[in-house]
Amino acid sequence: MPRSNRSHGRAARAREPHPELDVDRLSSGWRRTETRGGREWNVQPVSEAQAVKTYVCPGCSLEVASGVSHVVVWRADGVLGDAADLAARRHWHLHCWRMGTR
């Protein structure tokens, strides 16, 4: 009898349902916390595909055009709570954020 090259475990795994992807968990994996000037900041990258609006960079006061990758920054240690910190988030050019221009 010829030998089968198929894995018998693959068929059993194919019948099992895939777990749902948690998009919030996946996207928050990119988020990081940085400390600058004694304050903690949440920094989340935005890819070219995700950048669909135009913003003004607080570092250089120039436009962050749609389709340009950048970072979104908000306080991680604000006293008014997470909702207020998130509402005060700003979109920075990656270079401006790295330079630390304030």
Summary of the structure (lengths in Angstrom):
residues: 102
radius of gyration: 21.5
end to end distance: 74.7
largest distance: 74.7
contacts: 206
relative contact order: 0.16
helix: 25%
strand: 25%
